Amino acid sequence: MQNSAHPIFPASPVPLYAQLADLLRQRVLRRLWEPGTKVPSLEALVAEFQVARVTVRQAIDILTREGLLLPQRGRGTFVTEQVRTERSLTLETSLRGLADAYRNDKPELTLLEEAGVQPPLTPRDGNAAPAYHYMRRVHSRDGQAYCAASIFIDQRVFRQAPKRFRQETVIPVMMDLPKVNIAKARQSLRISTADVEIARLIQVPVGSPVAEVRRICLAPDGTVLYLGQITYRGDFIQFEMQLTL
């Protein structure tokens, strides 16, 4: 059998089983393996990717936990009939677009930590407010965690709608508050890999690709009203932007 066109890289810091799980996941999501069909045997995948049997088993187990594959004793492993065709979130490039997108997205929010903590600001970020409300939480969709967020909100802003800030995504709430004037906003994106904590929170193998987004909203006087540090699963985020001619 010929080797796969998508090889496994033994020298990569990403574990072999995580690399293989990502390759097989893409076959399912892109419908190269149709729902209800039987996937190649363990031996066939070992031969195709030139990895150990335990590596294939680990990759299959990950996709089984994600609900993409279903092993059946004595029959083999099958692609589930209810594969989600839309797993991505579009990363908007305008604050209004971001707010509109989040209004239509109602994630399940799991609060991990809440306290009064100052954000890790740099001089370039802006001026710190007197106090901030901090929340650490995980966002999920259909039971699947897709991001972990560290959220810092100017305490004066948070007090205007504490219940909504705890139960909803931050940007739409801020945009709805008449006394909050957002003069500037910016975000940056960095591609990285999941460390042990992030891997546990968003349910991916250690070393899996992730997108780290840092988002800041400023008041007219340069005070940082909001800092969000969000880490997304690599297979859940989609970045689109218009290119000028």
Backbone torsions as a table, in degrees:
resi	resn	phi	psi	omega
1	MET	NA	141.8	180.0
2	GLN	-73.1	150.9	176.3
3	ASN	-68.1	155.6	-179.8
4	SER	-65.6	149.1	175.4
5	ALA	-73.1	-11.0	178.7
6	HIS	-117.7	86.9	-172.0
7	PRO	-72.7	160.6	172.1
8	ILE	-91.1	139.9	-177.1
9	PHE	-109.7	101.9	-177.7
10	PRO	-60.8	-29.1	-177.2
11	ALA	-81.9	-6.7	-178.5
12	SER	-70.1	146.9	174.8
13	PRO	-69.4	-15.4	177.5
14	VAL	-78.5	126.0	-179.0
15	PRO	-54.5	149.6	-177.8
16	LEU	-58.6	-41.7	-177.8
17	TYR	-66.0	-32.0	178.3
18	ALA	-70.9	-40.0	176.0
19	GLN	-61.1	-45.4	-178.5
20	LEU	-66.5	-40.9	178.6
21	ALA	-59.4	-39.7	179.7
22	ASP	-66.2	-41.9	179.2
23	LEU	-63.6	-44.0	-179.8
24	LEU	-69.4	-36.1	177.8
25	ARG	-59.7	-42.3	-179.9
26	GLN	-65.5	-33.0	177.1
27	ARG	-64.4	-36.5	178.9
28	VAL	-72.9	-50.2	-174.6
29	LEU	-67.7	-30.2	178.0
30	ARG	-89.7	4.5	177.0
31	ARG	60.9	29.2	167.2
32	LEU	-69.4	-29.1	168.0
33	TRP	-110.8	109.9	-175.7
34	GLU	-72.9	150.9	175.9
35	PRO	-55.2	136.0	178.5
36	GLY	89.3	-10.5	-178.3
37	THR	-87.1	155.3	178.7
38	LYS	-83.9	132.7	179.8
39	VAL	-81.8	161.3	178.6
40	PRO	-55.5	154.2	-177.8
41	SER	-67.2	165.8	177.3
42	LEU	-55.5	-45.0	-178.3
43	GLU	-64.4	-38.3	-179.6
44	ALA	-66.2	-40.6	-180.0
45	LEU	-71.0	-36.3	175.4
46	VAL	-60.1	-45.1	-179.1
47	ALA	-68.1	-39.6	-177.5
48	GLU	-66.6	-44.2	-173.6
49	PHE	-100.2	-3.7	177.1
50	GLN	56.8	49.2	178.3
51	VAL	-127.7	170.9	-179.5
52	ALA	-74.2	158.2	179.2
53	ARG	-59.8	-38.1	-178.9
54	VAL	-64.8	-32.3	178.3
55	THR	-65.2	-43.3	178.3
56	VAL	-64.4	-43.2	179.9
57	ARG	-60.6	-42.0	179.5
58	GLN	-63.5	-41.4	179.7
59	ALA	-65.3	-43.5	178.8
60	ILE	-63.2	-38.1	180.0
61	ASP	-63.9	-39.2	178.4
62	ILE	-61.7	-47.4	-178.6
63	LEU	-69.4	-27.8	175.2
64	THR	-67.3	-44.2	178.6
65	ARG	-64.8	-29.7	178.3
66	GLU	-78.8	-6.9	179.2
67	GLY	83.1	14.1	-179.1
68	LEU	-90.8	-31.1	-179.4
69	LEU	-123.1	155.0	-179.6
70	LEU	-137.3	102.8	175.8
71	PRO	-69.9	137.5	177.1
72	GLN	-124.5	120.6	-175.5
73	ARG	-56.6	126.9	177.2
74	GLY	81.8	-7.3	-177.3
75	ARG	-117.8	-28.5	-177.0
76	GLY	118.8	-164.4	-178.4
77	THR	-114.3	135.0	-174.9
78	PHE	-122.9	151.6	171.9
79	VAL	-73.6	131.6	-178.1
80	THR	-65.5	152.5	-178.4
81	GLU	-74.0	-22.2	-174.4
82	GLN	-107.0	44.6	178.1
83	VAL	-65.2	130.0	177.7
84	ARG	-70.7	125.2	-179.6
85	THR	-83.7	-16.9	-179.4
86	GLU	-127.1	106.4	-179.3
87	ARG	-116.8	0.4	-170.8
88	SER	-100.3	157.9	171.0
89	LEU	-118.1	132.4	178.4
90	THR	-85.0	127.6	178.5
91	LEU	-86.8	104.1	-176.2
92	GLU	-71.6	157.4	-178.1
93	THR	-110.8	7.7	173.1
94	SER	-131.1	151.3	-178.2
95	LEU	-65.5	-41.4	178.5
96	ARG	-63.3	-43.2	178.4
97	GLY	-63.6	-37.8	178.4
98	LEU	-64.4	-44.3	179.7
99	ALA	-63.1	-43.6	-179.7
100	ASP	-63.9	-41.0	179.7
101	ALA	-64.1	-40.8	-178.2
102	TYR	-73.8	-26.1	176.5
103	ARG	-64.0	-32.8	-178.2
104	ASN	-88.8	-5.1	-179.0
105	ASP	-112.0	118.8	-177.4
106	LYS	-114.1	80.3	-178.1
107	PRO	-72.8	160.5	170.4
108	GLU	-83.4	125.6	-175.9
109	LEU	-106.9	125.9	177.0
110	THR	-113.4	111.7	-179.2
111	LEU	-80.2	124.6	-179.2
112	LEU	-101.2	-33.8	-175.4
113	GLU	-157.4	147.0	179.3
114	GLU	-148.8	130.5	-176.1
115	ALA	-166.6	175.0	171.1
116	GLY	-95.4	103.0	-174.6
117	VAL	-135.6	136.4	175.9
118	GLN	-75.5	140.9	-178.2
119	PRO	-77.7	157.1	177.3
120	PRO	-81.0	81.8	-176.9
121	LEU	-93.7	150.0	172.2
122	THR	-106.7	162.6	178.4
123	PRO	-55.8	-31.7	-179.6
124	ARG	-70.6	-24.5	-175.6
125	ASP	-67.3	-39.8	-175.5
126	GLY	137.7	-168.4	-177.3
127	ASN	-91.6	140.3	179.5
128	ALA	-76.8	141.8	172.4
129	ALA	-75.4	164.7	179.8
130	PRO	-58.8	-35.3	-178.6
131	ALA	-155.3	153.9	-179.3
132	TYR	-130.2	152.2	171.1
133	HIS	-102.0	126.2	-175.7
134	TYR	-109.6	135.7	173.1
135	MET	-134.3	136.2	172.8
136	ARG	-114.7	122.0	-176.9
137	ARG	-150.1	166.4	178.3
138	VAL	-115.9	135.4	176.7
139	HIS	-103.9	135.4	-178.7
140	SER	-132.0	158.6	174.4
141	ARG	-136.5	125.9	-178.6
142	ASP	53.8	37.8	178.3
143	GLY	81.2	-0.9	-179.2
144	GLN	-105.7	115.5	177.3
145	ALA	-65.5	134.6	179.3
146	TYR	-124.7	-13.4	174.8
147	CYS	-157.9	156.0	172.7
148	ALA	-119.5	131.9	-173.2
149	ALA	-126.9	136.3	168.2
150	SER	-107.5	119.5	-169.8
151	ILE	-119.8	127.5	177.4
152	PHE	-122.8	118.3	-178.3
153	ILE	-121.4	131.7	174.6
154	ASP	-47.5	125.8	-175.1
155	GLN	-55.7	-34.1	179.5
156	ARG	-66.8	-32.1	176.8
157	VAL	-76.6	-44.8	-178.1
158	PHE	-58.3	-38.8	-177.3
159	ARG	-66.0	-16.5	179.7
160	GLN	-76.4	-22.7	-179.4
161	ALA	-157.6	59.8	-175.4
162	PRO	-60.1	-39.2	-178.9
163	LYS	-65.0	-44.1	-179.7
164	ARG	-66.1	-41.5	179.9
165	PHE	-62.3	-33.1	179.8
166	ARG	-76.6	-26.1	-172.2
167	GLN	-108.5	-8.9	-175.8
168	GLU	-131.4	170.4	173.0
169	THR	-71.4	149.6	-165.5
170	VAL	-71.4	-47.1	-170.5
171	ILE	-57.7	-48.9	178.8
172	PRO	-60.3	-36.3	179.5
173	VAL	-64.3	-46.3	179.7
174	MET	-61.3	-40.7	-178.9
175	MET	-66.9	-24.4	-178.7
176	ASP	-83.5	-16.8	-174.6
177	LEU	-82.4	116.8	-174.8
178	PRO	-65.2	-24.4	-177.9
179	LYS	-90.2	-0.1	179.5
180	VAL	-101.4	120.0	-178.8
181	ASN	-111.5	105.1	178.2
182	ILE	-91.9	111.5	-177.2
183	ALA	-88.8	-34.7	-178.9
184	LYS	-143.3	152.9	175.1
185	ALA	-150.0	145.6	177.0
186	ARG	-151.5	158.1	176.9
187	GLN	-145.1	152.6	176.3
188	SER	-128.0	153.8	-179.9
189	LEU	-130.7	134.3	178.0
190	ARG	-133.4	132.5	176.4
191	ILE	-85.2	129.5	-177.1
192	SER	-143.1	-163.4	177.1
193	THR	-128.8	153.3	-175.5
194	ALA	-75.0	126.7	172.2
195	ASP	-83.9	-174.9	-174.3
196	VAL	-61.5	-44.6	-177.8
197	GLU	-66.2	-48.2	-179.1
198	ILE	-63.4	-41.3	178.9
199	ALA	-57.9	-40.7	179.3
200	ARG	-68.1	-41.4	-174.8
201	LEU	-71.2	-41.1	-176.4
202	ILE	-104.8	10.1	169.0
203	GLN	61.7	52.2	174.4
204	VAL	-130.6	160.1	175.8
205	PRO	-66.1	149.8	174.4
206	VAL	-57.8	134.7	-179.8
207	GLY	91.1	-2.7	178.7
208	SER	-68.8	151.4	179.3
209	PRO	-66.8	138.1	176.6
210	VAL	-136.9	161.1	175.3
211	ALA	-113.8	122.1	179.6
212	GLU	-100.7	116.6	-178.8
213	VAL	-110.4	131.3	176.5
214	ARG	-117.8	120.5	-171.4
215	ARG	-124.9	132.3	-177.0
216	ILE	-131.6	137.4	172.4
217	CYS	-120.4	133.9	-175.6
218	LEU	-117.8	145.2	171.8
219	ALA	-80.2	167.5	179.4
220	PRO	-56.5	-30.4	-179.9
221	ASP	-86.8	7.0	177.6
222	GLY	89.2	3.9	177.9
223	THR	-72.8	134.9	177.6
224	VAL	-76.3	109.9	179.4
225	LEU	-82.2	-30.0	-174.7
226	TYR	-152.9	134.3	169.9
227	LEU	-128.2	123.4	175.8
228	GLY	-119.3	128.1	174.7
229	GLN	-116.0	105.5	-170.8
230	ILE	-119.7	131.6	176.8
231	THR	-113.1	117.0	-178.0
232	TYR	-101.7	146.9	167.4
233	ARG	-57.3	139.9	-179.3
234	GLY	-63.3	-27.3	-177.9
235	ASP	-92.3	9.8	-179.9
236	PHE	-115.5	-5.4	-174.0
237	ILE	-116.0	141.9	179.5
238	GLN	-133.5	125.9	-177.1
239	PHE	-109.9	121.4	179.3
240	GLU	-127.9	141.7	174.9
241	MET	-152.6	150.0	179.4
242	GLN	-76.6	140.3	176.1
243	LEU	-106.0	129.4	178.7
244	THR	-78.0	147.3	-179.2
245	LEU	-89.9	NA	NA
